[in-house]
Amino acid sequence: MALVICRRFPGSFCGMPSHPALIKNHVNKKLLGQTSEDCVLTAKMISSDTRMAATLKLLKPLRYRAFCNPFTYIATQSVACWNMRSCTWRKGQDSPENSLCHPAKKVNICSTSASGRILTISSTLPGLEFSRASASKASTLKPGSPRAMRVDEEDVETFDSFEDPRVFLQLRPEYQLHSYNRSETCQPLSVSEGELILHKVTVYQDNLQPQIIADYFCKLSSLPAEQHPVLLSSASFAVLCQLSVKNINLFDAPDLISILKAFVSLGIPHSHSMLDVFETKFCHKVWEVSLDQLLLVADLWRYLGRRVPRFLKIFFSYLNLHWKELSLSQLIHLIYIIGESRQAPQDLMKKLESLILKYIDLINLEEVGTICLGFFKSSSSLSEFVMRKIGDLACADMQHLSSYALVNILKMFRFTHVDHVNFMKQFGQIAPQRIPSLGVQGVMHLTLACSALRILDEGVMNAVAASLPPRVAYCRSKDVAKILWSFGTLNYKPPNAEEFYSSLINEIHRKMPEFNRYPEHLLTCLLGLAFSEYFPVELIDFALSPGFVRLAQERSKFEVTKELYTLDGTVGIECPDYRGNRLSSHLQQKALEMLWNLARKDMNSKPEFLEALFLLETMLGGPQYVKHHMILPHTRSSDLEVQLDGNMKPLPFNREATPTEDVAKLRLKHVGISLTDDLMNQLLKGKSGGHLQGETESDSGQQPMKLEEESAIPMGGSLCNTADRLEAMEMAGLCPPACRQAPQVKLAIQLTNKNQYCYGSRDLLGLHNMKRRQLNQLGYHVVELSHWEWLPLLKRTRLEKLAFLHEKVFTSAL
């Protein structure tokens, strides 16, 4: 099927009417197997239609251009998207889901340089683009050809963020009562009839009744789609819009809805000023119309791509009183609208959750996906009970669950952190087969769900790693970041690790302009790589540069100081040869204070930690032998540090925890030794103070602190030297490093919890594994008080707990 479109470039000339003419389309059938050259209009084809010949003859001098594309305008597969204020989506930008603009599908638009068979037309209207669906394109290619394989790949990546979430509306006839369907339009209108209506608007504009205005909108919206841009630029149509605003208070609810439908069909820009007037009017109508009409109006606003917070606020107030009247189809549709609007009062969401339980046995799998997506997008949680019901429903027939619904359900499991074991097992069985046919955005969500739930399924991760390198160019910066973060968090390297990581790192370099717009994504990438022991120096140097740090703090929606600090601290330990940019001392101090306050508050709220700290202090001789602090602040968690000397005896290194009365006793203990004649003779002869030391040990009551302090003081030398040392010790509060033994063993005692491990295993997650790796590099021995050992002990006797801690500390040191 071939199509010719004739367009006039801007400019007035003699003989033209006051508003642009509506150009007719002429379609000629194309026989199967014809080449693109057959699409060229011949003289015979033109002469067969005198009207067409006359049109072309008239328009040729007026700079019209024509293009012929035999497969662009196949019904239901092509869309002409007209927009006024650059409401278009291009590759590399945010998806229409975020911008609320919805051109056709996310496909590459081929130009004349890509194929001689596709001719393009320069549009006279800003933002006018013609897109073709990948399915239509694929049908013209021979299977198995390289280009056909590329088309198949594009098909996989094709995702319509506007239409795909609306698939559920086709599952029940009830949805047609309260949703907009593009296929339901008024009777098709010919071009000549459209011109007649516009003429009537111009002539009778002061006498048109509200019902007539609404009827004109409905009829004009039935013009062929390719005529809509011409219509919207018409002066007569602008007059009709002005009349609708002028008579806004005279329209009843059905007329207002009819006009809004026409706006959708015609593609009125979502930022058009007259829509403010219509939103205000619908706000006044909320309490006067039915639930079906309210849902339809909300659906039409969504289709226009316009945010209407005022209308929705009143609508939700209405629903708070009438929520029990919602039918199953109304409930599912409402949740969809709430998700797309990204707003909902939490009290209403709790009521809707109870309705979900009421209808749970009647809901199909695709509707389950819609429910999960709506709650996820509106940041509304579902109870664990409901999530387990949803998981059970999906498990009952997961083979027939669409990949789109599967991804949405996983998003909600990730959001609620509910661990439905059976669901994840079945997911692990079907996901490896589906991943190659899933777009990279879907793959990202699957991978991110696994990491958020701490579930390491090697089959799933290997399938992700194998499928990504050939199509990494389709990844957004967000996809690259989340995938690297997920693999790093799960501390898993796939069999093709080198190919996998090198392709993603190269993609980071290619997408640097996009990372400048979303700086938090670059930090996520680099942290995920650091977990996996990959350190791209050029990227790290750029990320820690003053310019990027400032950019990240200004542009990012999130607080990125902690991420910057973690990256900086990691580089300082694991990249000793690194000479690039580092974080400023001011930012380091700010992050340190922030993280220490969080860690201290977190640990001090855990009874199991406080019990371990108290028992360690008791066992070792006091708080001066144990220090609760962040050995590696950039790893965001604290430790209990213990230091031992060469004899495996604890050292009182924590000066901050030594009570002043203990220091006074220590000083008095040293100066309170009885000066016998024997002792004086030994001192005057300058002999070693071994006897004195032993006497002191016997008098000390075997207190570890005093024993350690006294043994650290060399007793040889003059009394003056001894007094000087004692004075220095008094000033410092404890014996300074110069007058005591250096620690031979440094222990980092960590009280772990289940969230630091992969689900159902004893494999540490990426951040915690990286921390232990760095502690080992700094010479620390890590002593783990694992949750599976320590928590059961809390119910046992004090003696058993002390015995456990003694074995952990001293056996680990040996």
ZAMARGU-4260 file (C-alpha; in steps of 0.2 Angstrom, whole numbers, plus 5000, padded with zeros to 4 digits):
<rodrens>
0) 5000/5000/5000 | 5008/5017/4995 | 5003/5034/5002 | 5006/5051/4995 | 5005/5066/5006
5) 5006/5083/4999 | 5011/5098/5011 | 5012/5116/5008 | 5027/5126/5016 | 5023/5142/5025
10) 5019/5157/5014 | 5004/5165/5007 | 5000/5167/4989 | 4986/5172/4977 | 4971/5162/4976
15) 4972/5152/4993 | 4958/5153/5006 | 4960/5161/5023 | 4963/5144/5032 | 4974/5130/5025
20) 4965/5118/5014 | 4963/5100/5021 | 4973/5089/5009 | 4966/5073/5003 | 4975/5056/5004
25) 4976/5045/4989 | 4981/5027/4992 | 4985/5015/4978 | 4986/4996/4981 | 5003/4988/4980
30) 5005/4971/4974 | 5015/4958/4984 | 5033/4958/4979 | 5034/4975/4971 | 5050/4984/4973
35) 5051/5002/4981 | 5054/5009/4963 | 5036/5003/4959 | 5030/5016/4972 | 5035/5031/4961
40) 5020/5040/4954 | 5019/5038/4935 | 5010/5049/4923 | 4997/5035/4921 | 4993/5034/4939
45) 4991/5053/4940 | 4981/5054/4925 | 4969/5041/4931 | 4962/5053/4944 | 4959/5071/4937
50) 4957/5078/4954 | 4974/5072/4959 | 4982/5078/4943 | 4975/5095/4946 | 4980/5096/4964
55) 4998/5091/4960 | 4999/5103/4945 | 4993/5117/4956 | 5004/5114/4970 | 5020/5110/4961
60) 5026/5128/4959 | 5021/5132/4978 | 5036/5121/4985 | 5026/5106/4990 | 5035/5090/4992
65) 5029/5072/4992 | 5036/5056/5000 | 5031/5038/4997 | 5033/5025/5010 | 5024/5008/5006
70) 5024/5002/5024 | 5024/5017/5035 | 5005/5020/5036 | 4998/5003/5040 | 4983/5004/5051
75) 4986/5002/5070 | 5004/5001/5067 | 5008/5020/5063 | 5005/5036/5072 | 5008/5054/5067
80) 5013/5063/5083 | 5010/5082/5082 | 5016/5092/5096 | 5018/5111/5099 | 5032/5115/5112
85) 5044/5101/5108 | 5034/5087/5117 | 5044/5074/5108 | 5054/5059/5114 | 5071/5055/5107
90) 5083/5041/5110 | 5094/5045/5126 | 5081/5056/5134 | 5069/5051/5148 | 5055/5040/5143
95) 5038/5048/5139 | 5032/5040/5156 | 5042/5053/5165 | 5038/5068/5153 | 5020/5064/5151
100) 5021/5066/5132 | 5017/5051/5122 | 5023/5050/5104 | 5021/5033/5096 | 5034/5020/5100
105) 5052/5021/5105 | 5059/5016/5088 | 5073/5023/5077 | 5067/5035/5064 | 5076/5030/5048
110) 5081/5045/5036 | 5085/5045/5018 | 5103/5041/5021 | 5098/5025/5030 | 5088/5018/5016
115) 5084/5024/4998 | 5067/5017/4999 | 5061/5029/5013 | 5059/5047/5008 | 5056/5060/5022
120) 5046/5076/5021 | 5051/5092/5031 | 5036/5097/5041 | 5030/5115/5042 | 5024/5111/5060
125) 5036/5110/5075 | 5037/5093/5083 | 5028/5084/5069 | 5036/5067/5067 | 5031/5051/5058
130) 5036/5035/5066 | 5034/5017/5060 | 5032/5002/5071 | 5045/4989/5071 | 5033/4975/5067
135) 5028/4984/5051 | 5046/4986/5046 | 5050/4968/5050 | 5037/4962/5039 | 5046/4969/5024
140) 5063/4961/5027 | 5068/4943/5023 | 5070/4932/5038 | 5088/4928/5043 | 5096/4943/5034
145) 5107/4954/5045 | 5095/4968/5044 | 5081/4957/5049 | 5091/4952/5064 | 5093/4970/5069
150) 5075/4973/5067 | 5071/4958/5079 | 5083/4966/5091 | 5074/4982/5090 | 5057/4974/5092
155) 5064/4967/5109 | 5069/4984/5114 | 5052/4992/5108 | 5042/4997/5123 | 5028/5009/5123
160) 5027/5017/5140 | 5010/5024/5137 | 5000/5010/5128 | 5008/4995/5136 | 5002/4998/5154
165) 4984/5000/5146 | 4983/4982/5140 | 4973/4976/5154 | 4959/4988/5148 | 4955/4975/5134
170) 4953/4960/5146 | 4935/4964/5152 | 4920/4973/5143 | 4917/4983/5158 | 4932/4993/5156
175) 4924/5001/5140 | 4912/5010/5152 | 4925/5021/5160 | 4940/5021/5149 | 4945/5029/5133
180) 4947/5019/5117 | 4955/5027/5102 | 4945/5015/5090 | 4929/5022/5096 | 4927/5038/5086
185) 4913/5047/5078 | 4908/5043/5060 | 4923/5046/5049 | 4923/5064/5041 | 4928/5068/5024
190) 4940/5082/5020 | 4926/5092/5012 | 4914/5090/5026 | 4928/5096/5038 | 4931/5112/5027
195) 4912/5115/5028 | 4912/5114/5047 | 4926/5126/5048 | 4917/5138/5036 | 4902/5137/5047
200) 4912/5141/5063 | 4920/5156/5054 | 4903/5163/5048 | 4891/5158/5063 | 4903/5159/5077
205) 4892/5171/5087 | 4877/5160/5086 | 4883/5143/5089 | 4875/5133/5103 | 4885/5123/5116
210) 4879/5107/5109 | 4883/5112/5092 | 4901/5117/5097 | 4903/5100/5106 | 4896/5091/5090
215) 4909/5100/5079 | 4923/5095/5090 | 4918/5077/5089 | 4916/5077/5070 | 4932/5086/5067
220) 4941/5073/5078 | 4936/5060/5065 | 4946/5068/5051 | 4960/5057/5044 | 4975/5057/5056
225) 4986/5065/5044 | 4974/5080/5043 | 4975/5084/5061 | 4991/5095/5061 | 4983/5105/5047
230) 4967/5107/5057 | 4976/5112/5073 | 4985/5126/5063 | 4969/5132/5056 | 4962/5149/5061
235) 4944/5143/5061 | 4949/5129/5073 | 4957/5142/5085 | 4940/5151/5084 | 4931/5135/5089
240) 4942/5133/5104 | 4939/5150/5110 | 4920/5147/5108 | 4922/5132/5119 | 4931/5142/5133
245) 4918/5156/5131 | 4904/5144/5134 | 4912/5133/5146 | 4898/5135/5159 | 4885/5131/5147
250) 4891/5113/5143 | 4884/5098/5153 | 4895/5084/5158 | 4892/5073/5143 | 4897/5088/5131
255) 4912/5092/5141 | 4918/5073/5140 | 4914/5073/5122 | 4925/5089/5119 | 4939/5081/5130
260) 4939/5065/5119 | 4940/5076/5104 | 4956/5085/5111 | 4963/5068/5114 | 4960/5062/5096
265) 4967/5078/5089 | 4982/5077/5099 | 4980/5094/5108 | 4996/5099/5117 | 4995/5095/5135
270) 5002/5112/5139 | 4988/5122/5130 | 4981/5136/5140 | 4963/5131/5137 | 4965/5115/5146
275) 4967/5125/5162 | 4949/5131/5160 | 4942/5113/5156 | 4952/5106/5172 | 4944/5119/5183
280) 4926/5115/5176 | 4929/5096/5179 | 4934/5100/5196 | 4917/5108/5199 | 4908/5093/5191
285) 4916/5080/5202 | 4902/5078/5214 | 4888/5079/5200 | 4894/5064/5189 | 4895/5045/5191
290) 4910/5035/5195 | 4911/5029/5177 | 4912/5047/5171 | 4925/5052/5183 | 4936/5037/5179
295) 4934/5041/5160 | 4938/5060/5163 | 4954/5055/5173 | 4958/5043/5159 | 4956/5056/5146
300) 4968/5068/5156 | 4981/5054/5156 | 4979/5051/5138 | 4982/5069/5135 | 4998/5068/5145
305) 4993/5082/5157 | 4995/5082/5175 | 4979/5087/5184 | 4982/5088/5203 | 4968/5099/5207
310) 4955/5087/5199 | 4963/5072/5206 | 4963/5079/5224 | 4944/5082/5223 | 4941/5065/5214
315) 4951/5056/5228 | 4941/5065/5241 | 4925/5059/5233 | 4932/5041/5233 | 4936/5042/5251
320) 4917/5043/5254 | 4912/5031/5240 | 4926/5018/5239 | 4914/5004/5244 | 4904/5007/5228
325) 4919/5003/5216 | 4917/4987/5205 | 4932/4976/5201 | 4935/4985/5184 | 4933/5002/5192
330) 4945/4997/5206 | 4959/4991/5194 | 4957/5006/5182 | 4958/5018/5197 | 4974/5010/5203
335) 4981/5012/5186 | 4976/5031/5186 | 4984/5033/5203 | 5000/5025/5198 | 5001/5036/5182
340) 4998/5052/5192 | 5011/5047/5205 | 5000/5053/5219 | 4987/5046/5231 | 4982/5049/5249
345) 4988/5034/5260 | 4971/5033/5269 | 4963/5030/5252 | 4976/5017/5247 | 4973/5007/5263
350) 4954/5006/5258 | 4959/5000/5241 | 4969/4987/5248 | 4954/4980/5257 | 4945/4980/5241
355) 4959/4970/5233 | 4957/4957/5246 | 4938/4957/5242 | 4941/4953/5224 | 4957/4943/5225
360) 4949/4927/5218 | 4942/4936/5203 | 4958/4946/5198 | 4967/4939/5183 | 4986/4939/5181
365) 4988/4955/5170 | 4977/4964/5182 | 4988/4958/5196 | 5003/4967/5187 | 4992/4983/5185
370) 4989/4983/5204 | 5007/4981/5208 | 5013/4994/5195 | 5000/5007/5202 | 5005/5004/5220
375) 5023/5005/5215 | 5022/5021/5205 | 5013/5030/5219 | 5025/5024/5232 | 5011/5015/5241
380) 5015/4999/5251 | 5004/4984/5251 | 5004/4973/5267 | 5014/4957/5268 | 4998/4947/5268
385) 4992/4954/5252 | 5009/4952/5244 | 5009/4934/5248 | 4992/4932/5241 | 4998/4940/5225
390) 5013/4929/5225 | 5002/4914/5227 | 4991/4919/5213 | 5006/4922/5201 | 5013/4905/5206
395) 4997/4896/5201 | 5000/4900/5183 | 5017/4909/5181 | 5020/4901/5164 | 5005/4911/5157
400) 5010/4927/5166 | 5016/4940/5153 | 5034/4946/5156 | 5027/4964/5158 | 5016/4958/5173
405) 5030/4948/5180 | 5042/4963/5180 | 5028/4974/5189 | 5025/4961/5202 | 5044/4960/5205
410) 5044/4979/5207 | 5032/4977/5221 | 5041/4963/5230 | 5056/4974/5229 | 5047/4989/5236
415) 5039/4979/5250 | 5054/4968/5254 | 5043/4953/5255 | 5052/4936/5252 | 5040/4925/5244
420) 5051/4909/5242 | 5040/4899/5230 | 5037/4914/5219 | 5056/4917/5217 | 5059/4899/5214
425) 5047/4898/5200 | 5054/4915/5194 | 5071/4908/5193 | 5065/4893/5182 | 5056/4904/5169
430) 5067/4920/5169 | 5083/4913/5160 | 5072/4908/5145 | 5063/4925/5145 | 5077/4937/5147
435) 5084/4936/5129 | 5067/4942/5123 | 5065/4955/5136 | 5070/4973/5134 | 5085/4980/5143
440) 5074/4990/5155 | 5064/4975/5160 | 5081/4965/5162 | 5086/4979/5173 | 5071/4978/5184
445) 5073/4959/5186 | 5091/4961/5191 | 5087/4975/5203 | 5073/4965/5211 | 5085/4951/5214
450) 5098/4962/5222 | 5085/4971/5233 | 5078/4955/5239 | 5096/4948/5241 | 5092/4933/5231
455) 5107/4926/5221 | 5100/4915/5207 | 5115/4911/5196 | 5105/4905/5182 | 5096/4922/5181
460) 5112/4932/5183 | 5121/4922/5170 | 5107/4924/5158 | 5107/4943/5161 | 5126/4944/5159
465) 5125/4934/5143 | 5111/4944/5135 | 5118/4962/5139 | 5134/4964/5129 | 5127/4963/5112
470) 5113/4976/5116 | 5122/4987/5128 | 5119/5002/5117 | 5100/5001/5121 | 5104/5004/5140
475) 5100/5021/5147 | 5112/5027/5160 | 5100/5021/5174 | 5100/5004/5167 | 5119/5003/5167
480) 5120/5009/5184 | 5107/4998/5192 | 5113/4982/5183 | 5131/4986/5189 | 5125/4989/5206
485) 5115/4973/5207 | 5129/4962/5202 | 5140/4971/5214 | 5128/4970/5228 | 5125/4951/5226
490) 5144/4950/5225 | 5143/4939/5209 | 5154/4938/5194 | 5147/4929/5179 | 5157/4917/5168
495) 5159/4930/5155 | 5164/4943/5168 | 5177/4952/5157 | 5166/4954/5142 | 5151/4959/5153
500) 5160/4972/5163 | 5171/4979/5149 | 5155/4982/5138 | 5146/4991/5152 | 5162/5001/5156
505) 5163/5006/5138 | 5145/5011/5138 | 5148/5022/5153 | 5161/5032/5143 | 5149/5033/5128
510) 5135/5040/5139 | 5145/5053/5148 | 5133/5067/5142 | 5118/5058/5150 | 5128/5054/5166
515) 5131/5073/5167 | 5112/5075/5168 | 5110/5061/5180 | 5126/5062/5191 | 5119/5050/5204
520) 5119/5036/5191 | 5138/5038/5188 | 5141/5036/5206 | 5130/5020/5207 | 5140/5013/5193
525) 5157/5016/5201 | 5151/5009/5218 | 5144/4993/5209 | 5161/4991/5200 | 5170/4994/5217
530) 5160/4980/5225 | 5166/4969/5211 | 5184/4975/5212 | 5184/4985/5196 | 5192/5003/5197
535) 5191/5012/5180 | 5203/5026/5185 | 5198/5039/5172 | 5180/5038/5178 | 5184/5039/5196
540) 5195/5054/5193 | 5181/5062/5184 | 5168/5058/5197 | 5179/5065/5212 | 5183/5081/5202
545) 5177/5097/5210 | 5167/5101/5195 | 5157/5084/5195 | 5155/5084/5214 | 5147/5101/5213
550) 5136/5096/5199 | 5131/5080/5208 | 5126/5090/5223 | 5116/5103/5213 | 5107/5092/5200
555) 5104/5075/5209 | 5087/5072/5218 | 5096/5062/5231 | 5110/5066/5244 | 5126/5060/5236
560) 5138/5065/5249 | 5139/5047/5256 | 5141/5039/5239 | 5156/5051/5236 | 5163/5047/5252
565) 5162/5029/5250 | 5170/5030/5233 | 5184/5041/5239 | 5188/5030/5254 | 5188/5014/5244
570) 5200/5022/5231 | 5211/5027/5245 | 5213/5009/5251 | 5212/4998/5236 | 5221/5009/5223
575) 5237/5014/5232 | 5244/5020/5215 | 5230/5032/5211 | 5235/5050/5209 | 5219/5058/5203
580) 5206/5069/5212 | 5201/5066/5230 | 5186/5072/5240 | 5189/5088/5249 | 5193/5087/5268
585) 5177/5097/5272 | 5166/5085/5263 | 5175/5070/5271 | 5171/5077/5288 | 5153/5081/5284
590) 5151/5063/5278 | 5160/5056/5293 | 5149/5065/5305 | 5133/5060/5295 | 5138/5042/5294
595) 5144/5040/5312 | 5128/5048/5319 | 5117/5035/5309 | 5128/5020/5314 | 5129/5025/5332
600) 5110/5027/5333 | 5107/5011/5324 | 5119/5000/5334 | 5114/5008/5351 | 5096/5003/5347
605) 5100/4984/5346 | 5099/4974/5362 | 5110/4961/5355 | 5124/4973/5351 | 5123/4981/5368
610) 5124/4964/5376 | 5140/4960/5366 | 5148/4976/5370 | 5145/4975/5389 | 5151/4957/5390
615) 5167/4961/5380 | 5171/4975/5392 | 5168/4963/5407 | 5178/4950/5399 | 5193/4961/5394
620) 5193/4972/5410 | 5184/4988/5406 | 5178/4999/5392 | 5196/5005/5389 | 5199/4988/5381
625) 5185/4989/5368 | 5181/5004/5356 | 5165/5005/5347 | 5169/5016/5332 | 5169/5016/5313
630) 5186/5009/5308 | 5182/5012/5290 | 5169/5026/5290 | 5166/5026/5272 | 5159/5008/5273
635) 5144/5015/5283 | 5145/5003/5298 | 5153/5002/5315 | 5164/4989/5323 | 5171/4984/5340
640) 5190/4986/5340 | 5201/4976/5352 | 5220/4976/5352 | 5231/4963/5359 | 5250/4963/5363
645) 5262/4950/5358 | 5257/4939/5373 | 5239/4940/5367 | 5234/4951/5382 | 5222/4965/5378
650) 5229/4983/5377 | 5219/4998/5385 | 5220/5008/5370 | 5203/5017/5371 | 5208/5033/5380
655) 5190/5040/5378 | 5182/5027/5388 | 5194/5027/5403 | 5185/5035/5418 | 5195/5049/5428
660) 5193/5039/5444 | 5202/5024/5436 | 5216/5036/5430 | 5218/5043/5448 | 5219/5026/5455
665) 5232/5021/5442 | 5243/5036/5447 | 5241/5032/5466 | 5245/5014/5463 | 5261/5018/5455
670) 5267/5031/5468 | 5260/5021/5482 | 5273/5007/5482 | 5282/5005/5499 | 5300/5011/5499
675) 5309/4997/5508 | 5327/4996/5511 | 5329/4982/5499 | 5319/4991/5486 | 5330/5007/5488
680) 5346/4997/5487 | 5340/4989/5470 | 5335/5006/5463 | 5352/5014/5468 | 5361/5000/5461
685) 5352/5003/5444 | 5346/4985/5443 | 5331/4979/5433 | 5315/4981/5442 | 5309/4964/5439
690) 5306/4961/5458 | 5297/4977/5459 | 5286/4972/5444 | 5282/4955/5452 | 5278/4963/5468
695) 5266/4975/5459 | 5258/4961/5450 | 5255/4952/5466 | 5247/4968/5474 | 5237/4972/5459
700) 5223/4960/5462 | 5226/4954/5444 | 5217/4969/5437 | 5221/4968/5418 | 5221/4987/5416
705) 5234/4990/5430 | 5244/4975/5426 | 5246/4981/5408 | 5250/4999/5413 | 5263/4994/5426
710) 5271/4981/5414 | 5273/4994/5401 | 5284/5005/5412 | 5302/5001/5411 | 5308/5001/5429
715) 5326/5003/5426 | 5334/5021/5427 | 5332/5035/5439 | 5317/5039/5450 | 5317/5055/5440
720) 5314/5046/5424 | 5300/5036/5432 | 5292/5051/5439 | 5292/5059/5422 | 5284/5044/5414
725) 5271/5044/5427 | 5267/5062/5425 | 5266/5060/5407 | 5254/5046/5409 | 5243/5056/5421
730) 5242/5070/5408 | 5237/5058/5394 | 5224/5049/5405 | 5232/5033/5399 | 5250/5027/5395
735) 5254/5035/5378 | 5260/5025/5363 | 5278/5029/5366 | 5278/5020/5383 | 5268/5004/5380
740) 5269/4990/5368 | 5263/4992/5351 | 5248/4980/5347 | 5253/4964/5338 | 5235/4960/5334
745) 5221/4972/5329 | 5203/4964/5329 | 5188/4971/5321 | 5173/4962/5329 | 5157/4963/5319
750) 5140/4959/5324 | 5131/4954/5308 | 5113/4952/5304 | 5104/4943/5290 | 5103/4958/5279
755) 5121/4958/5276 | 5121/4941/5267 | 5112/4934/5252 | 5096/4927/5256 | 5097/4909/5264
760) 5116/4909/5263 | 5131/4914/5272 | 5138/4924/5257 | 5141/4942/5261 | 5134/4956/5250
765) 5145/4967/5240 | 5147/4982/5252 | 5151/4971/5267 | 5162/4960/5258 | 5172/4975/5252
770) 5173/4981/5270 | 5181/4965/5275 | 5193/4965/5261 | 5199/4983/5265 | 5200/4978/5284
775) 5212/4964/5279 | 5222/4976/5268 | 5224/4987/5283 | 5230/4973/5294 | 5214/4969/5304
780) 5208/4952/5309 | 5189/4951/5307 | 5180/4942/5321 | 5162/4939/5316 | 5148/4937/5329
785) 5136/4930/5316 | 5118/4932/5319 | 5115/4913/5318 | 5127/4910/5332 | 5125/4925/5343
790) 5106/4928/5343 | 5102/4910/5350 | 5115/4913/5364 | 5106/4928/5371 | 5094/4916/5379
795) 5108/4906/5387 | 5118/4909/5403 | 5130/4923/5405 | 5144/4910/5407 | 5140/4903/5391
800) 5140/4919/5382 | 5157/4924/5390 | 5164/4908/5385 | 5159/4910/5367 | 5166/4928/5366
805) 5182/4922/5374 | 5184/4909/5361 | 5180/4921/5347 | 5192/4934/5352 | 5207/4924/5357
810) 5206/4910/5345 | 5204/4922/5330 | 5219/4931/5336 | 5229/4915/5336
</rodrens>
